[in-house]
Amino acid sequence: MEFGDNSKVKARLVRTVFRDDGSELFGCAISKVYKYELAKIISLDDAIANSKRNEAAQAREKAKNTDAGWNESSIKRWH
């Protein structure tokens, strides 16, 4: 298996699931010999997920501060 950061690990295919949409899902067993490579890949995925969560939280906070003092309503007739 090859990953985007040029990490490579050997894996044994242990299960294949054919999905209704025509795609396939593969289950693999990976040796503990590759624990460093896997830790690096998992850490990168966690870092990306944390970054996205932080960005979303900052956007919510900014929206909350920006919208302070405003009330939502509708205009029935404009003169």
N, C-alpha and C positions, 0 to 999 in steps of 0.2 A: 504494500500500500504506500502511495506517495501522497504527501500533503503539500500545501501551498508554500510552506517555508523550506522546502527541499528536505524535509524529514522523511525518512523511509523506514518502514518496519515490515517484518514478515508476519503474515497472519494466516491462519487456517480457516477456511470457509466451513462453518458448522451448520448454517441454515440459510435457506432462501425462501422468501415469501413473495408470491406474485400478487400484486395489488389489483383492485378492480379497474384502476385507471391505466393499466398496462405497464406500470413501472415495477421494478423489483427492489426488494429490501434485503440486504445481505447481513447476516450475523457472523461475526468473526471472533475467533479466539486469538489473543495476542500474547506471546511469551513475556514473562517478567524480565527477560533479558533487555527488552526495549522500554523499561520503565522510565528512563531519563527522557527519551524521545516523546513518550506519551505524556509525561508530566509537562513538558514544554508546550505541547499542543493544547492540552487541557488548560494550562495557565493562560495561554494566548486567548482561547475562547472565553474564559472567565473574565479576562481583562476587557475584551470587547463588549461582553454583556454588561459588565459594571459601568463601562463608559456610557453605553446607551441608557442605562438606568439613571445615571447622574445627569445626563443631558435632558432627559424627560423631566426629572425633578426640578432642574433649574428652569426649564420652560414653564412648568406649572407655577413655580414661585414668581417668575417674571410676570406671567399673566395675572396672577393674583394681585401683585403690586400695581400693575398697570391699570387693571380694571377697578381698583378701589375707588369708592365714591360714586360709581355709576350704577344706575338701576336699569334693568331691562324692561321695556314697555313697547307699545306700538303707537303710532300716530294715526288717529282716525281721520283727521282732515287737516290739510295744510292750507293756511291763509296767505 
